[in-house]
Amino acid sequence: QQPGTPLSDQEYHQFFRSLRAARRASTACLLRVLYGCQNPLVRRLDEYENHGVIPEGPICSELPGTPFFPDFCTFSFYRCTRKRYFIKV
């Protein structure tokens, strides 16, 4: 594609799909901030992200310079506050 030309239909679809995902992630962060990690809905989201089991104990992440968190809740809050929603453990 030439610089300055509109996106193709497929490129628009890809572009907006990623925006919707970030919006959903920020909504999950808002729930986490408002209700805490022990809220049943937040726990279900955490379980979903971790194939049914929320990790216990120390968490290692893909974040360079900040690879260690005391628990999954702290890690999740860190992602939310930094708006780095898709960093994995």
Helices and strands as residue ranges (DSSP letters): H 9-35, H 40-49, E 59-60, E 68-69, H 72-82
